[in-house]
Amino acid sequence: MGSALGAAKSGLVTSIYFAGAVASLNALVLIAFKSQVLAALAEYYTNCSASGPANQPGSAEYCFAALFRGSLLFFFLQLLLISFFFAILYGLFFELLPGGFSYWRKSVLVSLIMLVVVLFTVTPVVGDLDQLILVIAAEVVLAMVLSFFQARLYRRFTREVEFQSADPGVKILVHKRNNAGKKRTYAIGSTQPVEAVGEGKRFKGWLVSGGVSVEDSRSPVTNIHVNGDGLLKATIS
């Protein structure tokens, strides 16, 4: 499993970017096609059919201004929550996603799934089909840009640790999961519990390299500190 903390840090940035960019473009579409939006409001909503200024309740101008205070804000919050949720999933299931250790390929996959969810659950604030197509096109483009930043930031906030065992019968447990022979990502600066388990095997010590350090190299149960990419190896006597 990947790093939820690293994903949360990167997701906080990328979700604000995605939600803010899409909502801003939606706002620009409303402004650019204001006359069509006003006509749609007056046609479909009886409480928006009166003529008058934006400060007059019941007028189309008043309802148009209300779109920015209500519907567009709700649209932004929905996008924010969904994109942040998928950013967390990206980190949590990073090692399980196809694509090896290609951060961008994994991020593209998650972004595409997120995009499908957004398209089927979150409705842009528009006045007609043409405006809807414009906003959806923007969502597609921005989701791909999102995947690039998500991959870069997740890599920035995490480090890769490779686990090796001198004997196939010795397991290296981190949070009760066997990581022997595998590579995992952890939040930079984090501390992880590690345990060497092997029936009939006598543990000798831990060997480390790179940005990984261990609290007690002679104890089969200890903690590792992740400050950079590195390797942890369990040896037996």
N, C-alpha and C positions, 0 to 999 in steps of 0.2 A: 504494500500500500504506500501511496505517496504522502506528501506533507499537506495536511489541512491548513496548518499555519501559514506555510509559504503560499498556498493557493488563496487564502483569505487576504493576505497582504497584496498580492498581485490582482486579485479579483476586485478589491476595493477601488483600485485605480481604473481597471478596465471596464467595470460595470458603470461607473460614473461617466466614463468617456462614451460608452455605447449608448446608454440611456439619454445622456445629455445631447449627444450629436443627433440621434434620431428625433428626439423631441424638438430640438432646435430647427431641424429641417422641416419637420411637420408644421412648426409655427410659421416658417418662411412660406411654405405652400399655402397656408391659410391666408397670409397677408397678400401673397402674389395673386391669389384667386378670390379675393375678398368679395367681389360682386357676386360670383357664383355661390359662395358660401352663404351670403346674406339672402340670396334668392331661395336657397334650399331651406334655410331656417324659417323663412316666412311661409314656405309652402308646406312644410311637414310639421311645424309646431305652431299651434294657434296662439300660444302665449309669446310668440316672437314675430307676429305678423304686423304689428303696428309700426308706423313710421315715426322716427324721432331720434334724438341723440343717444349716445352710449350710456348716459346717466339716467335714462328714462326706462324704468322697468316695463317689459312687454314689447319693446321695440326690437327690431332685428339687430340693430347696432349694440343694444344692451346684451342680447344673447351671444353676439359675436365676441364681445369683451369677456363674457362669462366663460367662454370656451377655454380661454387662457388661464383663468383662475381655477377652473374645475376639471373639465375633461382632459385638457392637455397635461395638467399636473398629475392627474391619476394615470394617464398614459405613461408619463415619465417614471413614476414610482413602480408601475408594473414591470417595465423594461429593466429597471434597476434591480428589482428583486430577482427576476428570472435570470438575468445575466450573472448576478453575484452567486446565485445557487449553482449555476453550471460551472462557474469558476471554481467553486469548492469541489464539485464532482471531478473536475479535471485533475485537481491535486490529489484527492482521496484515491482515485482509481488510476493514477498516472501509469503505474507499472503494469496494470491489467489491460490498458488500451493497446490496440495494435499499432505498430510503427516503430518498435524497438525503442531507442532513446532519442528519436527525432521529436523534439519538443513541438515543433511547428506542425508536423503531420497529426500528432495527437490533438493539438489545439484546434486544427481545422475540423477534425471529426466532431469534437465536442461543440464547436461553434455552429456547425451545420445542424446538429440535433437541436441545439438551442434555437436556431433560426426557425426550424419547423414548428417548435412549440410556440414561439412568438407569433408566427403567422396564423396559427390556428386558435390562439387564445387571447391575443391582444389586438384590439381594433384601433387603428389610427384615427385621428380626428380630422375628417375630410368632408367635403361637400358633394363629391361625385366620384365616378369610377376613375377618371383620368388622374385626379389627385391621389386616389388610393394607390394606383399603380406607381406614381412617383415616389410615394413614401415607402412602399414595399421594395422598390428598386434600391432606395437609399439604405434600407435595412439589410439587404443582401450584401451590398458593397461594404457597409460599415461592419458587418459581422465578419467578413474576411479580414478586414483591417484589425478587428478585435482579436482574431486568432493569432496574428503576428505579435501584437503587444502582449497577449496573454502568455505566449511561449517565451518571449524575451524576459518578461518580469518574473515568471515562475522560476526560470533558470537563475535569475539574479538573486532571488530570495531563498534558493535551496542549493544544496550541494550533493554530489553523488558519492555514495559509499559502496565499495565492493566487498563482499564477504567471501572469505575462502576458508576451507577446512583442510588440514593436512591429512585427514582420513575421511573417506566417504561415510563412515559410521558416526561421525561427530556432527551434531546439529548445532547451528548458531541461532539461538532464539532471540528475537527482538520483539517485545510485546507479545510473547508466546507464539510468534510465527517463525518458522525455520527459513533463514535467509542464506544458508550456506550455498555457495555457488551462484549467488544472485547479486544484482546491483540495485540499490534503493536510493530514493531521494529523501532528504530530511531538511528541515528549515535550518538555515545557517545560524550557528550559535546555539543550537539545541543540544540537549543531553538525552541520550537514549539508553534504557536498560538492556544489557546484553548478557546472555548465559550460554555457556558451552555444555552440551549434553551428549553423552555417548556411553552406552552401557558397555562395561568391560574395558573402557578406554581411560587411560590416566592422563589427565589434562596437565600440560606443561606450562603453557603461557600464551599470551596474546602478542602478536607482532602487528605493528601499525606503520603506516607510511602516509605521506601527504598531509592533509589537514585534519586527520583523525587522531585523537589521543584517547588513552584509556586510563581510568583512575587507578586500577590495581592490575598490573599485567600478569600477576601470578594467581589471581582469583578467577575461577570459572564463572562467577557471578559478579558483575561489576557494571559500570556505566561508561559509555563512550561520549566524547564531546566532538561535535561536528562543526569545525570551523573552516573546512575546505574540502575539496574532492580528495578522497583517499581510500585506503584499503585496511581492512581488519582481518587478520588471519588467526585461526585457532590452531595451536600446535599440541602434539601429544608426545609423551616420552616412551 
